Amino acid sequence: MHQTPWSQVHLPHDAMLSADEAVASRQFVTSLARGLAILEAFRDGDGKFGNQAIATRTGLPKPTVSRLTHTLVELGYLAYCRRERKYSLASSTLALGFAVQHYNRARHRLRPHLEALVARFGGSAVLVAASRQTVICVDRCATDGQAAPYGIDTGARIALFDSALGRLFAAALPARKRSDALAHLRHDQPADGQEIAARIEQIVRNGRRQGFYTSEQAASTGGMTPVMASIGAADETASGVLACFVPTRLLTRDKPLLAIGSACARAAQEIAVEVLKATVSRNDGCERGRPVRVA
């Protein structure tokens, strides 16, 4: 199967349902999903794109892209450069980003957990959130001078099924998110999906026995050993993975894999509790007189 480079992760196919699938899922608005897929095609440092480049990135027909980019310009989510005939993200998209940062007020409570892992074991600690058939890095902490492991820095999107590391992230997801992602995998890749799913389920079985997830195949490149744990609150407000990347050469009697995995699993449980507390506090604030205005 083709190995997709980290910098060229394609958008998930479930963002572009066929007409038959849309009928089967009456609540799914295909045109909205396609518009969001266009916004997701823009990544940090990418600059501007024309309609053809956007069509290539998203897999959408160029005429569809042309209509959607025009609409997104009118709404202020894209800016159009007439001289270059290309698009870039605009201020309305930035406003959404600030809204997310406001929503994630719990982040300052979560970072100490990452810092504690790095202080104890070295390397890097990464917090990712589930997003369909990918995960998105929402925070990263590392020892001084430590490069981002596998290029995973804040804001990076990692495909779940195109590499050994992606499959490890998939295995470490909370059960419901993992099940949804695997269902889409089997639908989108009928030839390879069963084999990939079987590899992931094997990692899951191993992880259940030891309480955390790791993979020799994922550790065989980059000189880093990844150790992961699920983050999942009972109300599903938290859904992601905490990952530690420890230099393989540092795994010794004083820093055994079991100790790292156990510490990672405990930190993941504490992070889920912190997110749940922040959600309850935020909901209480809304009930005390901060209604959301709907036009």
C-alpha positions as CSV (number, residue, x, y, z in Angstrom):
1,M,0.0,0.0,0.0
2,H,1.2,3.5,-0.8
3,Q,2.9,5.2,2.2
4,T,1.7,8.8,2.4
5,P,4.4,11.3,3.6
6,W,3.5,13.2,6.8
7,S,3.4,16.5,4.9
8,Q,1.0,15.2,2.3
9,V,-1.8,13.5,4.3
10,H,-5.0,13.4,2.2
11,L,-8.3,14.3,3.6
12,P,-10.5,11.6,5.0
13,H,-12.9,10.1,2.5
14,D,-15.8,10.3,4.9
15,A,-15.8,14.1,4.4
16,M,-17.0,13.4,0.8
17,L,-19.9,11.0,0.9
18,S,-21.5,9.8,-2.3
19,A,-25.2,10.7,-3.0
20,D,-26.3,7.2,-2.0
21,E,-24.4,7.4,1.3
22,A,-25.8,10.9,2.0
23,V,-29.4,9.5,1.5
24,A,-28.6,6.6,3.9
25,S,-27.4,9.2,6.5
26,R,-30.1,11.8,6.4
27,Q,-28.4,14.0,9.0
28,F,-25.2,14.3,7.0
29,V,-25.0,17.5,4.8
30,T,-22.6,16.6,2.0
31,S,-22.2,20.2,0.7
32,L,-21.1,21.4,4.2
33,A,-18.6,18.6,4.5
34,R,-17.1,19.4,1.1
35,G,-16.8,23.1,2.1
36,L,-15.0,22.1,5.3
37,A,-12.8,19.8,3.4
38,I,-11.6,22.7,1.3
39,L,-10.7,24.7,4.4
40,E,-8.8,21.6,5.8
41,A,-6.8,21.5,2.6
42,F,-4.9,24.6,3.7
43,R,-2.1,23.8,6.1
44,D,0.5,25.8,8.0
45,G,3.0,27.4,5.6
46,D,1.2,26.3,2.5
47,G,0.4,29.8,1.1
48,K,-2.1,30.2,-1.7
49,F,-3.9,27.6,-3.9
50,G,-5.8,27.7,-7.1
51,N,-9.0,25.7,-7.7
52,Q,-7.1,22.9,-9.5
53,A,-4.6,22.4,-6.6
54,I,-7.5,22.4,-4.1
55,A,-9.3,19.8,-6.2
56,T,-6.2,17.6,-6.3
57,R,-5.8,17.9,-2.5
58,T,-9.4,17.1,-1.7
59,G,-10.4,14.8,-4.5
60,L,-13.4,16.9,-5.3
61,P,-14.3,17.8,-8.9
62,K,-12.9,21.2,-10.0
63,P,-16.4,22.7,-10.9
64,T,-17.6,21.8,-7.3
65,V,-14.4,23.4,-5.9
66,S,-15.0,26.6,-7.9
67,R,-18.5,27.0,-6.5
68,L,-17.5,26.3,-3.0
69,T,-14.4,28.6,-3.0
70,H,-16.6,31.4,-4.4
71,T,-19.0,30.8,-1.5
72,L,-16.2,30.7,1.1
73,V,-14.8,34.0,-0.3
74,E,-18.3,35.6,0.0
75,L,-18.5,34.5,3.6
76,G,-15.0,35.7,4.5
77,Y,-13.5,32.3,5.1
78,L,-11.2,32.5,2.1
79,A,-9.4,35.5,0.5
80,Y,-9.0,35.6,-3.3
81,C,-5.9,37.1,-5.0
82,R,-7.1,38.2,-8.5
83,R,-3.5,38.7,-9.8
84,E,-2.5,35.1,-8.9
85,R,-6.0,33.6,-9.2
86,K,-5.4,31.8,-5.9
87,Y,-7.0,31.5,-2.5
88,S,-5.8,31.7,1.1
89,L,-7.4,31.5,4.5
90,A,-9.1,34.6,5.7
91,S,-10.2,36.3,8.9
92,S,-13.4,34.4,9.5
93,T,-11.3,31.1,9.6
94,L,-9.0,32.8,12.1
95,A,-12.0,33.7,14.3
96,L,-12.9,30.0,14.5
97,G,-9.4,29.2,15.6
98,F,-9.6,31.7,18.4
99,A,-13.0,30.3,19.4
100,V,-11.4,26.8,19.7
101,Q,-8.6,28.2,21.8
102,H,-11.2,29.8,24.1
103,Y,-13.0,26.4,24.2
104,N,-9.8,24.6,25.1
105,R,-9.3,26.6,28.3
106,A,-8.3,23.3,30.0
107,R,-5.1,23.3,28.0
108,H,-3.1,25.1,30.7
109,R,-4.2,22.4,33.1
110,L,-3.1,19.6,30.8
111,R,0.4,20.8,29.8
112,P,1.9,20.1,33.3
113,H,1.1,16.4,32.7
114,L,3.2,16.5,29.5
115,E,6.0,18.4,31.2
116,A,6.2,15.9,34.0
117,L,6.6,12.9,31.6
118,V,9.3,14.7,29.7
119,A,11.1,15.7,32.9
120,R,11.1,12.1,34.1
121,F,11.8,10.2,30.9
122,G,13.2,12.7,28.4
123,G,12.2,12.8,24.7
124,S,8.8,14.3,23.8
125,A,5.2,14.1,24.9
126,V,2.4,14.7,22.5
127,L,-1.4,15.3,23.0
128,V,-3.6,14.5,20.0
129,A,-7.3,14.7,19.4
130,A,-9.3,12.3,17.2
131,S,-10.6,13.7,13.9
132,R,-12.3,11.1,11.6
133,Q,-9.5,9.0,10.0
134,T,-6.8,11.3,11.4
135,V,-5.5,12.7,14.7
136,I,-4.5,16.3,15.2
137,C,-1.6,17.3,17.5
138,V,-3.0,19.9,20.0
139,D,0.0,20.2,22.2
140,R,3.6,19.0,22.4
141,C,6.3,19.2,25.0
142,A,10.0,18.2,24.6
143,T,13.4,18.4,26.2
144,D,15.5,21.4,25.1
145,G,16.6,21.0,21.5
146,Q,14.5,17.9,20.9
147,A,13.1,17.9,17.3
148,A,9.4,17.1,16.8
149,P,9.2,13.3,16.6
150,Y,8.3,12.1,13.1
151,G,7.6,15.8,12.3
152,I,4.6,15.8,14.7
153,D,4.3,19.4,16.0
154,T,1.3,21.4,17.2
155,G,-1.3,21.5,14.5
156,A,0.0,18.6,12.5
157,R,-2.5,16.1,11.1
158,I,-1.5,12.4,11.1
159,A,-3.3,9.8,8.9
160,L,-4.2,6.7,10.9
161,F,-3.7,4.0,8.3
162,D,-0.8,5.0,6.1
163,S,2.1,4.0,8.4
164,A,3.1,1.9,11.4
165,L,2.9,5.0,13.6
166,G,-0.5,6.0,12.3
167,R,-1.8,2.5,13.1
168,L,-0.4,2.7,16.6
169,F,-2.3,6.0,17.1
170,A,-5.5,4.2,15.8
171,A,-5.0,1.4,18.3
172,A,-4.6,3.8,21.1
173,L,-7.8,5.7,20.4
174,P,-10.8,5.2,22.8
175,A,-12.8,2.2,21.7
176,R,-15.8,4.1,20.0
177,K,-13.6,6.4,18.0
178,R,-11.4,3.5,16.9
179,S,-14.4,1.5,15.9
180,D,-15.8,4.4,13.8
181,A,-12.4,4.9,12.1
182,L,-12.0,1.2,11.3
183,A,-15.5,1.1,9.8
184,H,-14.7,3.9,7.4
185,L,-11.4,2.1,6.6
186,R,-13.1,-1.1,5.6
187,H,-15.6,0.8,3.5
188,D,-13.0,3.1,1.8
189,Q,-10.3,0.4,1.3
190,P,-12.1,-2.9,0.8
191,A,-8.9,-4.6,-0.6
192,D,-6.5,-3.5,2.2
193,G,-8.8,-2.5,5.0
194,Q,-9.2,-5.9,6.5
195,E,-5.5,-6.5,6.8
196,I,-4.8,-3.1,8.2
197,A,-7.6,-3.5,10.7
198,A,-6.2,-6.9,11.8
199,R,-2.8,-5.3,12.5
200,I,-4.5,-2.6,14.6
201,E,-6.6,-5.1,16.5
202,Q,-3.4,-7.1,17.4
203,I,-1.9,-3.9,18.9
204,V,-5.1,-3.3,20.8
205,R,-5.0,-6.8,22.3
206,N,-1.4,-6.4,23.4
207,G,-2.2,-2.9,24.8
208,R,-5.1,-4.3,26.9
209,R,-2.7,-6.8,28.5
210,Q,-0.1,-4.2,29.5
211,G,-2.2,-1.1,30.0
212,F,-0.6,1.0,27.2
213,Y,0.2,0.8,23.5
214,T,3.5,0.5,21.7
215,S,4.8,-1.1,18.5
216,E,8.2,-2.4,17.5
217,Q,7.5,-1.6,13.9
218,A,6.7,2.0,14.7
219,A,9.9,2.2,16.9
220,S,12.1,0.8,14.1
221,T,12.5,4.2,12.5
222,G,13.7,7.5,13.8
223,G,15.4,6.1,16.9
224,M,12.4,6.9,19.1
225,T,10.1,4.4,20.9
226,P,6.5,5.6,21.0
227,V,4.4,4.7,24.0
228,M,0.7,5.7,24.0
229,A,-2.4,5.7,26.2
230,S,-6.1,6.4,25.4
231,I,-7.8,9.6,26.7
232,G,-11.5,9.1,27.0
233,A,-13.9,10.7,29.4
234,A,-17.2,9.0,30.3
235,D,-19.2,11.7,28.5
236,E,-16.9,11.6,25.4
237,T,-15.8,15.2,25.8
238,A,-12.3,14.0,25.8
239,S,-11.3,11.7,22.9
240,G,-7.7,11.4,22.0
241,V,-4.3,9.9,22.7
242,L,-1.3,10.8,24.9
243,A,1.9,9.7,23.3
244,C,5.5,9.7,24.7
245,F,8.4,9.4,22.3
246,V,11.5,8.3,24.2
247,P,14.9,7.8,22.5
248,T,15.3,4.1,22.2
249,R,18.9,4.3,23.4
250,L,17.7,5.7,26.7
251,L,15.5,2.6,27.5
252,T,17.5,1.1,30.3
253,R,17.0,-0.7,33.6
254,D,16.4,2.7,35.2
255,K,13.8,3.7,32.5
256,P,12.1,0.5,31.5
257,L,9.3,0.5,28.9
258,L,6.8,-0.7,31.5
259,A,7.5,2.3,33.8
260,I,7.1,4.7,30.9
261,G,3.9,3.1,29.7
262,S,2.4,3.0,33.2
263,A,3.2,6.7,33.8
264,C,1.7,7.6,30.4
265,A,-1.5,5.7,31.2
266,R,-1.9,7.4,34.6
267,A,-1.3,10.8,33.0
268,A,-3.9,10.0,30.3
269,Q,-6.5,9.2,33.0
270,E,-5.7,12.5,34.8
271,I,-6.0,14.5,31.6
272,A,-9.5,13.0,30.9
273,V,-10.6,14.1,34.4
274,E,-9.2,17.6,33.8
275,V,-11.1,17.9,30.5
276,L,-14.3,16.7,32.1
277,K,-14.0,19.2,35.0
278,A,-13.4,22.0,32.5
279,T,-16.5,21.0,30.5
280,V,-18.7,20.9,33.6
281,S,-17.4,24.4,34.6
282,R,-18.0,25.8,31.1
283,N,-21.6,24.4,31.0
284,D,-22.3,25.9,34.4
285,G,-21.2,29.3,33.1
286,C,-23.6,29.0,30.1
287,E,-26.4,28.2,32.4
288,R,-25.7,31.2,34.6
289,G,-26.7,33.6,31.8
290,R,-24.4,33.4,28.9
291,P,-26.7,32.2,26.1
292,V,-25.5,31.5,22.6
293,R,-27.2,33.8,20.1
294,V,-28.6,32.2,17.0
295,A,-29.3,34.3,13.9
